[in-house]
Amino acid sequence: MKETTKKLLRKGIGRPAACLALASLIAVAALAQPTPSSPSKKSSSSSDVDEARALFEKNIAAIQRRDRVAYLSCYLDSESLVRTSPGGLVLGFAEFEKQAGTRWPDTLEADDLALVPVRDGLVYATYRYRVRYGGDEHAGLSERLFVKTPKGWRITMTSAFDAPPGTPPPPRAFTGATLLDGTGAPPVKDAVVLVRSGKIECAGTRAACPVPSGVDVTDLSGAFLAPGLIDAHVHFAQTGWADGRPDAFDVRAKHPYEDVQKELRGHPDRFFRSYVCSGVTSVFDVGGYAWSLDLPARAENDTLAPRVRAAGPLLSTIDFWLNLPAERQFIFLKDEEAAKTGVAYLASRGAQAVKVWYIVTADRPVEASEAAVLAAGAEAKKKGLPLIVHATGLAEAKVALRAGASLLVHGVMDKPVDDEFLSLAKKSGAIYNPTLVVIEGYVAIAKAAAAGTATPFDDPNGCVDPSTRARLAATPEIEAASVASKVRDREVRTAERKALGLANLKRVRDAGIPIAMGTDAGNPGTLHGPSVYAEMEAMQAAGLTPMEVLVASTRGGSRALSREKEIGTVEKGKLADLVVFAKDPLADIANARTVKGVVRGGVYRTGDELRAIVAAEGK
C-alpha cells in the first residue's frame, strides 16, 4: 500500500479525484489483508459502523472544544495517514501534528453523516460540513476512512471539498417551536418544519410532519418560528448616514461622494449580513445606480444575504443632481418620450421593476408630470415590468394608481386618504407600503449634528456593521450651524407627517388594501437591517394587530417582490427562509426584536453566530 501511494505522488496526482482514488486503493489494499473470522458478518459490520460513528463524534467534538490532544488521538499515527491540502495529497502523521490546533474554526457543523463498512475493521464515511473562520465561511463535503487498529479505531484518511455555489444544504428538521406561518392562520404549537434541498418539505404538527430517520434535528422548544422578514423598500446605494445623501447633509469635503459609491458598489455584503442578522431574508432595492441590478444574482445563492429584487435607476419627475459624472441613478422623466426611452433602458439592463420618483415642487406641480408618469406606466406594462412609485402626496399617489402602480413605496402623508384613492387602490390591486419611520432618521442625525454627538441607533441584536457604526460616530463632522436652525422645523414637520401616515395606514387597512412593510433603509438614520423593528412597531401603533403586521412583513412583502410563490409563508415547496424569535411577536410585534436565529436557504445560524459574522466585517 505504501508503494502504491508513492507511485501516485510521483505522478503528481493532487486533485480531488486523486483523493477518491487513494481512498479506494486503501480500501482495496485492506481487503487483500487477512480478515479475522466472525460468527456474524452482519453484526460485525454493524459494530464497526457504530464504533466508527463514535470516533467521528469524538473527532468533531474535539474540534468544537479546541482540544488538540483529543483531536490528534483520533488519527492514525503513521506515515500512511492521508489528508488533502490546496496543493494536493499530504502524507504522514508528523506533518499533520505540526499544523493541528494552529487555527480552530469559530463554527463547525457536521451533518448528514453516512457510513459504509468496506470490510471488517474498515469503514468509509462522508458528511456535509459548514465551517467558519471569522467572516470567512465554507461549506462542502468531507470524507473519512476509519480503520480498526490494535490501539482502537483511528482515522486514516480525511478530505474536504468545498461545494459549488447554490449547492443545497443537508436536510434538517426544526422542532418544538410555535409556528407562525405568515398566512394569518392560527399558531401551531410544538411544530415541525422539515427542510430538504433548501426548501420546505413539510410544516405542521409532529403527527403531520414526522422526522425521517437520519435527518439532523434542531430543537427550538419555547421559541417562535416564522417566515423570514421582508423589507420591501431599501436602497443599497445609500449608507444609512449623511454621506449617502449629500443633498440633505453635505459631508463631501471629508467623504467624497464618488468614493462612497465605490465602497457601496464593492461591498454590499456588509449590508447583506446586517439584514440576515436582523431576521430579514428578502429585500426590494427600489432605486439606485445601475450596479444595483447585479445584486439579485449575487445574493440569491448566498445564505448570508437576503434575496434581492432590484429596480435600478429611478425615473424622476425632477432633474435631480445627485448623480456621478458618468453614471445616473436619477433619469429625468421630462415628458412622454423620456418615459419610453427610460423604461426601454431599464428593461435592457435587466431591471425587475420600473421606479418613478414622483416629486412635486413649485416649478414642477403634480399636473406637469402626470402625462409622463402615465406614459411610464404604459411602457412598463408593455415590457412586463411592475411599476413602483414614490408618491407621498395624495394627488400624485392617485396619478400613480391610474398609471398602474403595483406598489406605492411611501404612504400618503400630506392629506387624509379619501374614497377616490381607496377606490383606485382596490381597482388596481396595488400594495401599500407605508414607510412611516424614515423621516425620523433625518431628524435624529440633524439633532446629533447640532449637539456635536454621535447619532444614536436602535440595534437590539448587534447587527449593524462596523463601517456603519463608524459613520454614525462621525456625525460631529457635520457642520452644526448648517442643521441647528432646521432641527425644530424638522421635528414639527415630521410629527405632523407621521400622524397623517399612521391615520392613513389604518384607513387603508380597514379598506382591505394589501400592505407590505418597508423601511426606505439607506436613508440617513434608517439603517440596513434593524430598522425593520421600528417600522413594524409604528404599523402596530397605527392600529394593525401584531398578526397583521407580521403578515405584512412576510406574505405582504413577498407579493410586493412578486415572489409570493417562493417566499413569504411557511408552506410546502416554499424556499426555506425563516426567522426564530425568542418571544411571541403575536403578543406584541416589539418581540420581533428577539431574533434567536435565522434560516436562509435551509442553513440555520444562531443569533450569536450572525453577530460574530457581522462583527468580523472588514477584518
C-alpha positions, -999 to 999 in steps of 0.1 A, spaced: 0 0 0 28 24 8 45 17 -26 12 24 -44 9 57 -26 44 67 -36 36 60 -72 6 83 -70 27 111 -56 54 106 -82 27 110 -109 17 144 -94 -19 134 -87 -32 161 -63 -68 168 -75 -99 158 -55 -103 128 -78 -69 115 -66 -81 116 -31 -110 94 -40 -87 71 -59 -64 69 -30 -93 61 -7 -103 33 -30 -67 20 -31 -65 19 6 -98 1 8 -87 -24 -18 -54 -30 -1 -71 -35 32 -94 -60 16 -64 -80 4 -53 -84 40 -64 -114 61 -96 -108 79 -105 -122 113 -132 -147 115 -166 -136 128 -197 -156 138 -219 -130 122 -208 -108 92 -238 -85 97 -233 -80 134 -196 -73 129 -203 -47 102 -229 -30 124 -205 -29 153 -178 -14 131 -202 13 119 -212 21 155 -176 24 166 -166 45 136 -195 68 143 -184 72 179 -149 81 167 -164 106 142 -184 122 170 -153 124 192 -133 140 163 -159 167 157 -164 174 194 -126 178 199 -126 204 171 -155 223 186 -139 222 220 -105 231 205 -90 201 223 -58 194 205 -49 163 224 -83 147 219 -83 158 182 -49 142 174 -58 110 193 -85 103 166 -59 100 138 -36 71 127 -1 78 139 16 65 107 33 76 75 2 62 58 -22 89 72 -36 107 41 -52 142 40 -58 167 13 -44 202 10 -46 230 -15 -15 216 -31 -28 180 -33 -22 149 -11 -2 151 21 11 120 38 22 113 74 11 120 109 42 141 118 33 169 94 -3 167 104 6 170 141 26 202 134 -4 221 120 -31 207 143 -46 233 165 -29 263 148 -63 275 136 -96 264 151 -129 273 134 -153 296 151 -181 274 138 -182 238 127 -213 219 117 -211 183 106 -244 169 92 -257 142 70 -232 116 81 -232 84 60 -211 54 70 -204 23 48 -185 -8 60 -159 -17 35 -148 -49 53 -143 -59 89 -123 -32 106 -126 -6 78 -154 20 74 -158 47 48 -178 79 56 -189 112 42 -205 142 59 -216 177 49 -197 205 67 -202 242 73 -171 258 88 -165 295 96 -133 314 105 -143 349 114 -163 362 84 -149 335 61 -173 306 57 -171 274 36 -195 245 31 -190 212 13 -184 175 16 -158 158 37 -146 121 37 -132 99 64 -118 64 63 -118 47 97 -96 17 104 -95 -6 134 -60 -9 149 -46 -26 180 -49 7 198 -86 12 187 -103 29 159 -84 57 140 -90 80 110 -66 70 83 -78 93 55 -95 127 56 -105 151 29 -127 182 24 -141 197 -8 -160 230 -10 -194 228 -26 -201 249 -57 -224 280 -51 -260 270 -50 -255 235 -36 -284 228 -13 -276 223 24 -282 190 41 -317 182 53 -328 195 87 -358 194 109 -367 223 132 -389 210 160 -407 223 191 -413 259 182 -447 276 178 -452 280 141 -465 313 128 -467 305 91 -472 340 77 -507 333 62 -526 347 92 -536 312 103 -536 303 140 -503 294 155 -492 257 156 -476 247 189 -448 222 191 -445 222 153 -421 206 129 -407 222 98 -388 198 77 -363 213 52 -347 195 24 -326 209 -6 -332 244 7 -370 241 5 -397 234 30 -408 198 26 -434 198 55 -446 222 81 -472 215 108 -478 193 138 -455 164 148 -481 140 136 -484 156 102 -446 160 98 -427 131 113 -389 135 112 -373 109 89 -345 87 102 -311 102 97 -322 138 94 -305 162 118 -328 180 143 -326 215 157 -347 218 188 -364 252 191 -387 244 220 -401 276 236 -393 297 205 -415 311 177 -408 302 141 -420 325 113 -411 333 77 -381 355 73 -390 392 73 -392 410 40 -382 447 37 -399 459 5 -382 493 4 -344 496 6 -316 514 -12 -282 497 -14 -268 529 -30 -272 547 3 -252 542 35 -277 550 63 -257 581 72 -251 616 58 -225 606 32 -251 587 11 -273 618 8 -253 649 3 -284 667 -8 -296 665 29 -262 666 47 -232 677 27 -201 660 40 -184 656 6 -153 675 18 -144 646 40 -164 619 23 -163 624 -15 -195 610 -30 -176 591 -57 -156 573 -30 -188 565 -11 -204 549 -41 -172 530 -49 -173 514 -15 -210 507 -17 -207 491 -51 -178 469 -39 -190 458 -6 -228 454 -4 -222 422 16 -218 441 48 -255 452 45 -264 417 34 -251 403 67 -269 430 87 -302 421 71 -299 384 77 -287 390 113 -318 411 118 -341 383 106 -346 399 71 -343 373 44 -355 392 13 -355 429 3 -365 451 -26 -340 477 -37 -363 502 -53 -338 526 -68 -301 533 -72 -273 531 -96 -272 505 -124 -247 484 -104 -276 475 -80 -291 454 -108 -263 429 -103 -273 423 -67 -301 398 -72 -279 372 -89 -251 379 -65 -273 374 -34 -296 345 -45 -273 316 -36 -255 334 -7 -272 321 25 -256 351 44 -275 375 21 -312 384 17 -328 376 -16 -328 408 -36 -352 423 -61 -338 455 -78 -353 483 -99 -321 501 -108 -321 538 -117 -352 558 -109 -373 578 -133 -375 612 -116 -401 639 -122 -374 665 -114 -339 667 -130 -322 658 -97 -285 664 -95 -274 635 -72 -255 615 -98 -220 607 -107 -202 623 -137 -207 592 -160 -235 574 -141 -271 584 -133 -293 570 -106 -320 596 -115 -332 597 -151 -352 628 -158 -388 620 -166 -392 651 -186 -420 640 -209 -437 610 -225 -407 604 -248 -384 603 -218 -407 578 -203 -404 555 -233 -366 557 -236 -361 554 -198 -383 523 -195 -366 507 -226 -332 513 -210 -342 498 -177 -356 467 -194 -324 463 -214 -304 464 -182 -325 437 -166 -344 458 -141 -370 439 -122 -393 469 -119 -397 505 -130 -395 530 -102 -409 565 -106 -397 591 -81 -428 614 -82 -415 646 -67 -437 678 -67 -422 713 -65 -435 748 -71 -419 747 -105 -430 711 -112 -465 706 -99 -484 673 -100 -501 681 -133 -468 689 -151 -456 653 -147 -489 634 -150 -486 626 -187 -450 614 -183 -459 592 -153 -489 577 -171 -466 570 -201 -440 553 -179 -467 530 -165 -479 521 -200 -444 514 -212 -436 493 -181 -468 472 -187 -456 466 -223 -423 454 -210 -439 432 -184 -423 451 -155 -442 462 -124 -445 499 -118 -433 512 -84 -440 548 -74 -427 571 -47 -456 594 -40 -460 609 -6 -488 633 -16 -524 623 -22 -527 639 -56 -496 622 -71 -505 589 -54 -538 590 -74 -519 596 -106 -496 567 -97 -525 544 -93 -541 555 -126 -507 547 -142 -509 512 -130 -486 512 -100 -485 478 -83 -466 491 -53 -467 525 -36 -434 526 -16 -445 555 6 -477 562 23 -497 593 18 -485 619 43 -499 653 32 -536 647 35 -561 621 47 -567 594 20 -602 598 5 -627 574 -11 -613 581 -45 -578 570 -35 -592 538 -18 -613 530 -48 -583 534 -72 -561 513 -50 -587 485 -48 -593 485 -85 -556 484 -93 -547 458 -67 -518 480 -56 -498 472 -25 -495 500 1 -460 503 17 -465 530 44 -428 537 52 -436 555 84 -403 559 103 -377 570 77 -385 607 82 -374 604 118 -339 593 108 -332 627 93 -342 644 125 -321 620 146 -289 629 125 -297 666 125 -302 667 163 -270 647 168 -250 670 145 -264 701 162 -254 687 195 -220 675 183 -226 639 193 -228 605 176 -261 595 160 -279 571 183 -292 539 167 -315 511 175 -298 477 171 -311 452 196 -294 422 181 -260 438 174 -264 435 136 -251 469 124 -217 465 107 -185 482 119 -184 506 89 -218 519 96 -211 523 133 -180 543 125 -201 566 102 -227 572 129 -199 580 153 -186 606 129 -218 627 130 -200 656 147 -182 661 114 -214 676 100 -213 714 103 -236 721 133 -246 755 121 -260 741 89 -286 720 107 -291 736 141 -316 761 129 -336 735 110 -340 709 138 -371 723 153 -388 728 120 -378 692 110 -393 678 143 -426 696 139 -430 687 102 -420 651 109 -445 647 137 -473 661 116 -465 639 86 -461 607 107 -495 613 124 -511 615 90 -492 585 78 -505 564 108 -541 575 103 -539 568 66 -524 533 71 -553 524 94 -579 536 68 -561 516 41 -561 485 63 -598 490 71 -605 492 33 -588 458 28 -560 471 7 -529 448 8 -500 461 28 -462 454 28 -436 465 53 -407 487 41 -383 510 57 -365 530 30 -333 518 45 -301 535 35 -315 570 40 -298 590 68 -306 574 102 -325 544 87 -301 516 89 -299 485 67 -313 456 88 -325 466 122 -347 495 110 -375 469 104 -383 468 141 -393 504 145 -413 503 112 -432 473 124 -439 489 157 -452 520 140 -476 499 119 -489 483 151 -493 518 166 -514 528 136 -539 502 147 -528 470 129 -528 439 151 -494 421 156 -507 393 133 -515 418 106 -481 434 109 -463 400 108 -483 391 76 -475 424 60 -438 418 68 -438 384 53 -465 374 29 -472 411 20 -436 416 12 -434 385 -10 -463 399 -30 -445 433 -33 -415 414 -47 -436 393 -70 -422 362 -53 -453 350 -34 -450 315 -49 -415 311 -35 -412 330 -2 -432 348 25 -450 319 41 -440 286 57 -456 261 34 -446 230 15 -425 239 -16 -415 274 -4 -379 284 0 -366 277 35 -362 313 47 -372 315 84 -367 336 115 -367 323 151 -380 346 178 -373 341 215 -406 358 224 -441 358 208 -445 385 182 -482 380 182 -483 392 218 -465 424 208 -448 430 175 -419 445 195 -410 409 202 -398 407 167 -366 422 181 -358 390 199 -342 372 170 -327 339 182 -317 325 149 -323 327 111 -327 301 84 -317 313 50 -319 288 21 -321 260 46 -290 270 65 -296 277 102 -274 302 121 -279 313 157 -281 350 166 -247 347 183 -231 334 151 -247 360 130 -234 388 153 -199 374 151 -201 373 113 -212 410 112 -185 420 137 -158 403 116 -167 425 85 -136 442 72 -112 422 93 
